[in-house]
Amino acid sequence: MTTQRNRDRMLSVPTNRILIFGFLAFILIGLEQGVLGLFVAELGLQLKRSPEDLGLFFALHGVGSGIVTAVALIAWVERKNSKRIALSSLALGLGSALVVAGDAWHLKLIAAPLLGIGFGGLSMSFNTLFVTHFSQKNAGLLNVLNATYGIGAVAGPWFLSQNILLGNELFSIIGVLSLVVLVGAWTIDDRIPSDTRMDTASATTTSVYPILLVAFLILFIEAALTYWMPSLLSAQSGNNADAADYMAQFFLWFVIVRLSAAALAVWVSTLGFALLGLLGLCLSLAGVVTGFVALADTSFTGAFMGLIFPNAYAWMLTKSGGGTAMGARILLSAIVGATTGPWILGWILPLAGETAVLVLLSAVSAATFLLMLFLDLKTRRLPQNVTRKDV
């Protein structure tokens, strides 16, 4: 009886508050992600930091996201921690304050994991809440949520490219709005019992480790591409404004496609969207490597990137049974990929050049496409009476 009361309490989340502050939080983390690569590329030039140093910053950002996600797997902490959203908002605000505080590189390195905690905590909390509470009735709402991320990611580079705001000013705005989310979302408890099902037969579950590998590879690609693209473009043109304009267009495609996916979700599965995104990204990067298209003309790849993560996350969470704990495992693996990808590229770029970076990302996209397709076909062949313990 006590367990049932706890479940009822954790699932009694104010729906309007989830929607309002979920959208606001995703605009914020979109702003942060949209300007982070540009801001760090500019810092690298101003403070004369090496690619390895910049890769360390991105890695520490990933470490922060990993910490907040890993904590969700510690049972005794999870039982007591009903304020993950509020604490993540606080970390995002503090990180934003530190990242604009002076030119000392060590302050930037302290800011990086705090920003990562904010990004990882808000992303995990609201993605899991939206998948659990809304996807059964309206699968498109998850794509709308992630489209608001794209709105922030478009706005940040656009403000920079138009000289409306500076990077420091944008991070100051992120810091202030983070406090708004902290206060407004204080009562939202994002903990969802792992045995809360999403109208999914147990026959669709599969071994967790391949699912975690998919999560790792997807964020390896996404973080590596979006964090390093400003540096690659700046190195080609010697102009940071061109890189900012590219990223604004990249995330505009990102938003358009996510909103379109929300409208088409009635007819297209989450797996279908994710596979289309991976295939398109693989072919686009291969086109750059072969000289078919110039890197500066590939902002349309934001359309493919926009299809991948939210749809793949919903597919992975459904395949693995759902719940906060499983969502945390998936996101933790994804964050390890997001940490590893930019860090590895920070070493590959000066050693092997731009082509090696693009070949690697294209190959990982193809491998992820094949792995997801294989796993889905495998689970479709499982007997209908199989249980989770049997898998």
C-alpha positions as CSV (number, residue, x, y, z in Angstrom):
1,M,0.0,0.0,0.0
2,T,2.8,2.4,0.8
3,T,4.5,1.6,-2.5
4,Q,1.3,2.4,-4.3
5,R,0.9,5.7,-2.5
6,N,4.5,6.6,-3.4
7,R,3.8,5.8,-7.1
8,D,0.7,7.8,-7.1
9,R,2.5,10.8,-5.5
10,M,5.4,10.6,-8.1
11,L,2.9,10.4,-11.0
12,S,0.8,13.3,-9.7
13,V,2.7,15.9,-11.6
14,P,1.0,19.2,-12.5
15,T,0.5,18.9,-16.2
16,N,0.3,22.7,-17.0
17,R,3.5,23.2,-15.1
18,I,5.3,20.5,-16.9
19,L,4.3,22.0,-20.3
20,I,5.1,25.6,-19.4
21,F,8.5,25.0,-17.7
22,G,9.4,22.1,-19.9
23,F,9.2,24.4,-22.9
24,L,11.0,27.2,-21.1
25,A,13.8,24.9,-19.9
26,F,14.3,23.5,-23.4
27,I,14.5,27.0,-24.9
28,L,17.2,27.7,-22.3
29,I,19.3,24.5,-22.9
30,G,18.8,25.2,-26.6
31,L,20.3,28.7,-26.2
32,E,23.2,27.2,-24.2
33,Q,23.9,24.5,-26.8
34,G,23.5,26.9,-29.7
35,V,26.1,29.4,-28.5
36,L,28.4,27.1,-26.6
37,G,30.5,25.9,-29.6
38,L,30.7,29.5,-31.0
39,F,31.6,30.9,-27.6
40,V,34.3,28.3,-26.9
41,A,35.7,28.8,-30.4
42,E,35.9,32.5,-29.8
43,L,37.5,31.9,-26.4
44,G,40.1,29.6,-28.0
45,L,41.1,32.5,-30.3
46,Q,41.1,35.2,-27.6
47,L,42.8,33.1,-24.9
48,K,45.0,31.2,-27.3
49,R,43.9,27.8,-26.2
50,S,44.7,24.6,-28.2
51,P,42.1,22.2,-29.7
52,E,43.0,19.8,-26.8
53,D,42.1,22.5,-24.3
54,L,38.8,23.2,-26.0
55,G,38.1,19.5,-26.1
56,L,38.7,19.4,-22.4
57,F,36.1,22.1,-21.8
58,F,33.5,20.1,-23.9
59,A,34.5,16.9,-22.0
60,L,33.9,18.6,-18.6
61,H,30.5,19.8,-19.8
62,G,29.7,16.1,-20.6
63,V,31.1,15.0,-17.2
64,G,28.6,17.4,-15.5
65,S,25.7,15.9,-17.5
66,G,27.0,12.5,-16.6
67,I,27.0,13.3,-12.9
68,V,23.5,14.5,-12.7
69,T,22.3,11.5,-14.7
70,A,24.3,8.9,-12.7
71,V,22.8,10.2,-9.4
72,A,19.4,9.1,-10.7
73,L,20.7,5.5,-10.5
74,I,21.6,5.8,-6.8
75,A,18.4,4.5,-5.1
76,W,18.8,6.1,-1.7
77,V,19.5,9.5,-3.3
78,E,16.7,9.1,-5.8
79,R,14.2,8.4,-3.0
80,K,15.0,11.7,-1.3
81,N,15.7,13.9,-4.4
82,S,12.5,15.4,-5.6
83,K,14.2,18.7,-6.7
84,R,16.3,17.5,-9.7
85,I,14.7,20.1,-12.0
86,A,15.2,23.0,-9.6
87,L,18.8,22.0,-8.8
88,S,19.7,21.6,-12.4
89,S,18.3,25.1,-13.1
90,L,20.5,26.4,-10.3
91,A,23.6,24.7,-11.8
92,L,22.8,26.2,-15.2
93,G,22.5,29.6,-13.7
94,L,25.8,29.3,-11.7
95,G,27.6,28.0,-14.7
96,S,26.4,30.8,-16.9
97,A,27.6,33.3,-14.3
98,L,31.1,31.7,-14.1
99,V,31.5,31.4,-17.9
100,V,31.2,35.2,-18.3
101,A,33.3,36.0,-15.2
102,G,36.7,37.3,-16.5
103,D,39.2,35.7,-18.7
104,A,40.7,33.1,-16.3
105,W,40.6,29.7,-18.0
106,H,40.2,27.8,-14.8
107,L,36.8,29.6,-14.2
108,K,35.7,28.4,-17.6
109,L,36.7,24.9,-16.7
110,I,34.6,25.1,-13.4
111,A,31.7,26.5,-15.4
112,A,31.7,23.7,-17.9
113,P,30.5,20.9,-15.6
114,L,27.9,23.2,-14.0
115,L,26.5,24.0,-17.4
116,G,26.5,20.3,-18.1
117,I,24.6,19.5,-14.9
118,G,22.0,22.0,-16.0
119,F,21.7,20.7,-19.5
120,G,21.7,17.0,-18.5
121,G,19.3,17.4,-15.6
122,L,16.7,19.5,-17.4
123,S,17.0,17.3,-20.6
124,M,16.6,14.0,-18.7
125,S,13.8,15.3,-16.4
126,F,11.5,16.8,-19.1
127,N,12.2,14.2,-21.8
128,T,11.2,11.4,-19.4
129,L,8.1,13.3,-18.1
130,F,6.9,14.0,-21.7
131,V,7.5,10.5,-22.9
132,T,5.7,9.0,-19.9
133,H,2.8,11.5,-19.6
134,F,2.1,12.5,-23.1
135,S,3.6,10.2,-25.8
136,Q,0.8,7.6,-25.3
137,K,-1.8,10.1,-26.4
138,N,0.2,12.5,-28.5
139,A,3.5,11.3,-29.8
140,G,4.0,14.6,-31.5
141,L,4.3,16.5,-28.3
142,L,7.8,15.1,-27.6
143,N,8.9,16.5,-30.9
144,V,7.3,19.9,-30.0
145,L,9.2,19.9,-26.8
146,N,12.5,19.3,-28.6
147,A,11.6,21.8,-31.2
148,T,11.6,24.5,-28.5
149,Y,15.2,23.4,-27.8
150,G,15.8,24.2,-31.5
151,I,14.2,27.6,-31.1
152,G,16.7,28.5,-28.4
153,A,19.5,27.0,-30.5
154,V,18.5,29.1,-33.5
155,A,18.0,32.3,-31.5
156,G,21.5,32.2,-29.8
157,P,23.6,32.1,-33.0
158,W,21.3,34.5,-34.8
159,F,21.6,37.1,-32.0
160,L,25.4,36.7,-32.3
161,S,25.5,36.8,-36.1
162,Q,23.4,40.0,-36.2
163,N,25.5,41.6,-33.4
164,I,22.3,42.1,-31.3
165,L,23.9,40.4,-28.3
166,L,27.3,39.3,-27.3
167,G,28.1,35.8,-26.0
168,N,28.6,37.1,-22.5
169,E,25.2,38.8,-22.6
170,L,23.5,35.7,-23.8
171,F,24.9,33.6,-21.0
172,S,23.7,36.3,-18.6
173,I,20.2,36.0,-19.9
174,I,20.4,32.2,-19.6
175,G,21.5,32.7,-15.9
176,V,18.5,34.9,-15.1
177,L,15.9,32.7,-16.8
178,S,17.4,29.6,-15.1
179,L,16.3,31.2,-11.8
180,V,12.8,31.6,-13.2
181,V,12.7,27.9,-14.0
182,L,14.1,27.1,-10.5
183,V,11.3,28.9,-8.8
184,G,8.5,28.0,-11.2
185,A,9.4,24.3,-11.4
186,W,10.2,23.9,-7.6
187,T,7.1,21.6,-7.0
188,I,7.7,19.3,-10.1
189,D,8.9,15.8,-9.1
190,D,10.2,14.0,-12.2
191,R,10.7,10.6,-10.6
192,I,8.8,7.9,-12.5
193,P,8.6,4.3,-11.3
194,S,10.5,1.9,-13.7
195,D,7.5,-0.4,-13.9
196,T,5.2,2.4,-15.3
197,R,4.4,1.0,-18.7
198,M,3.6,3.0,-21.8
199,D,1.1,0.7,-23.5
200,T,4.0,-1.4,-24.7
201,A,3.9,-5.2,-24.7
202,S,6.8,-6.8,-22.9
203,A,7.5,-8.6,-26.2
204,T,9.1,-5.4,-27.5
205,T,11.7,-5.2,-24.8
206,T,15.3,-6.1,-25.7
207,S,18.7,-6.4,-24.0
208,V,19.6,-3.1,-22.5
209,Y,23.3,-3.1,-23.6
210,P,22.7,-2.6,-27.3
211,I,20.2,0.1,-26.5
212,L,22.8,1.9,-24.4
213,L,25.3,1.6,-27.2
214,V,22.8,3.3,-29.6
215,A,22.4,6.1,-27.1
216,F,26.2,6.5,-26.8
217,L,26.7,6.6,-30.6
218,I,23.9,9.1,-31.2
219,L,25.2,11.7,-28.8
220,F,28.8,11.0,-29.9
221,I,27.7,12.2,-33.3
222,E,25.5,15.1,-32.2
223,A,27.8,16.6,-29.7
224,A,30.9,16.2,-31.9
225,L,29.3,17.8,-34.9
226,T,27.5,20.7,-33.2
227,Y,30.4,21.6,-30.8
228,W,33.2,21.4,-33.4
229,M,31.4,22.8,-36.5
230,P,32.0,26.4,-35.5
231,S,35.8,25.7,-35.1
232,L,35.9,23.9,-38.5
233,L,34.1,26.7,-40.2
234,S,36.1,29.5,-38.5
235,A,39.4,27.8,-39.5
236,Q,38.2,27.7,-43.1
237,S,37.0,31.3,-43.4
238,G,38.8,33.0,-40.5
239,N,35.5,34.6,-39.7
240,N,33.5,33.8,-36.6
241,A,30.4,35.7,-38.1
242,D,30.2,33.1,-40.9
243,A,30.2,30.3,-38.3
244,A,27.5,32.0,-36.3
245,D,25.3,32.4,-39.4
246,Y,25.9,28.8,-40.3
247,M,24.8,27.6,-36.8
248,A,21.7,29.8,-36.9
249,Q,20.7,28.2,-40.2
250,F,21.6,24.7,-38.9
251,F,19.3,25.1,-35.9
252,L,16.6,26.7,-38.0
253,W,16.4,23.5,-40.1
254,F,16.5,21.7,-36.7
255,V,13.3,23.5,-35.6
256,I,11.4,23.2,-38.8
257,V,12.0,19.5,-39.0
258,R,11.1,18.8,-35.4
259,L,7.8,20.7,-35.8
260,S,7.2,18.8,-39.0
261,A,7.9,15.6,-37.2
262,A,5.3,16.5,-34.6
263,A,2.7,17.0,-37.3
264,L,3.7,13.7,-39.0
265,A,4.0,11.6,-35.9
266,V,0.6,10.1,-36.5
267,W,1.9,8.4,-39.7
268,V,5.7,8.0,-39.1
269,S,7.1,6.0,-36.1
270,T,9.8,7.3,-33.9
271,L,12.2,4.7,-35.3
272,G,11.4,5.8,-38.8
273,F,12.3,9.4,-38.0
274,A,15.5,8.5,-36.2
275,L,16.7,6.2,-39.1
276,L,15.9,8.9,-41.7
277,G,18.0,11.4,-39.7
278,L,21.0,9.1,-39.4
279,L,20.9,8.1,-43.1
280,G,20.6,11.7,-44.2
281,L,23.5,12.8,-41.9
282,C,25.7,10.0,-43.1
283,L,25.2,10.7,-46.8
284,S,25.6,14.5,-46.2
285,L,29.0,14.1,-44.5
286,A,30.1,11.6,-47.2
287,G,29.2,14.3,-49.7
288,V,31.5,16.8,-48.0
289,V,34.4,14.2,-47.9
290,T,34.0,13.4,-51.6
291,G,33.8,17.1,-52.6
292,F,30.2,16.9,-53.8
293,V,29.2,19.7,-51.4
294,A,31.2,22.3,-49.4
295,L,31.2,22.1,-45.7
296,A,29.9,25.7,-45.5
297,D,26.9,24.7,-47.5
298,T,25.7,21.9,-45.2
299,S,23.6,23.8,-42.7
300,F,20.7,21.7,-44.0
301,T,22.2,18.8,-42.0
302,G,20.4,20.4,-39.0
303,A,17.2,18.9,-40.5
304,F,18.7,15.4,-40.1
305,M,20.1,16.1,-36.7
306,G,16.8,17.3,-35.5
307,L,15.1,14.0,-36.3
308,I,17.5,11.8,-34.4
309,F,17.7,12.2,-30.6
310,P,14.1,12.8,-29.4
311,N,12.7,10.0,-31.6
312,A,15.6,7.6,-30.8
313,Y,15.2,8.4,-27.1
314,A,11.4,7.6,-27.2
315,W,12.2,4.4,-29.2
316,M,14.9,3.3,-26.7
317,L,12.8,4.1,-23.6
318,T,9.9,2.1,-25.1
319,K,12.1,-0.9,-26.0
320,S,13.7,-1.0,-22.6
321,G,10.5,-0.8,-20.5
322,G,10.4,2.9,-19.4
323,G,10.8,4.6,-16.1
324,T,13.2,7.2,-14.6
325,A,15.9,4.7,-13.8
326,M,16.0,3.3,-17.4
327,G,15.8,6.8,-18.8
328,A,18.8,7.7,-16.6
329,R,20.8,4.8,-17.9
330,I,20.0,5.7,-21.5
331,L,20.9,9.3,-21.0
332,L,24.0,8.5,-19.0
333,S,25.3,6.4,-21.9
334,A,24.3,9.2,-24.3
335,I,26.2,11.7,-22.1
336,V,29.3,9.5,-22.2
337,G,29.1,9.6,-26.0
338,A,28.6,13.4,-25.9
339,T,31.7,13.7,-23.6
340,T,33.8,11.3,-25.6
341,G,33.0,12.6,-29.1
342,P,34.1,16.2,-28.8
343,W,37.2,15.2,-26.7
344,I,38.3,12.6,-29.3
345,L,37.8,15.1,-32.1
346,G,39.9,17.6,-30.2
347,W,42.9,15.2,-30.6
348,I,42.0,13.9,-34.1
349,L,41.6,17.4,-35.7
350,P,45.2,18.6,-35.3
351,L,46.7,15.2,-36.0
352,A,44.7,14.0,-39.0
353,G,42.7,17.0,-40.2
354,E,39.1,17.9,-41.1
355,T,38.6,15.0,-43.5
356,A,39.3,12.4,-40.8
357,V,36.8,14.0,-38.5
358,L,34.1,13.9,-41.2
359,V,34.8,10.4,-42.2
360,L,34.6,9.2,-38.6
361,L,31.3,10.9,-38.0
362,S,29.8,9.6,-41.3
363,A,30.9,6.0,-40.3
364,V,29.5,6.3,-36.8
365,S,26.2,7.5,-38.3
366,A,26.0,4.5,-40.7
367,A,26.9,2.1,-37.9
368,T,24.1,3.5,-35.6
369,F,21.6,3.2,-38.4
370,L,22.4,-0.4,-38.9
371,L,22.4,-1.2,-35.2
372,M,19.0,0.4,-34.6
373,L,17.5,-1.4,-37.6
374,F,18.9,-4.7,-36.5
375,L,17.6,-4.3,-32.9
376,D,14.1,-3.4,-34.1
377,L,13.9,-6.4,-36.5
378,K,15.2,-8.7,-33.7
379,T,12.6,-7.6,-31.2
380,R,9.8,-7.9,-33.8
381,R,10.7,-11.7,-34.1
382,L,10.4,-12.3,-30.3
383,P,7.5,-14.6,-29.2
384,Q,4.5,-12.5,-28.1
385,N,4.4,-14.2,-24.6
386,V,8.0,-13.4,-23.7
387,T,8.5,-11.5,-20.5
388,R,11.1,-8.9,-19.4
389,K,12.8,-11.6,-17.2
390,D,13.1,-13.9,-20.2
391,V,15.0,-11.3,-22.3
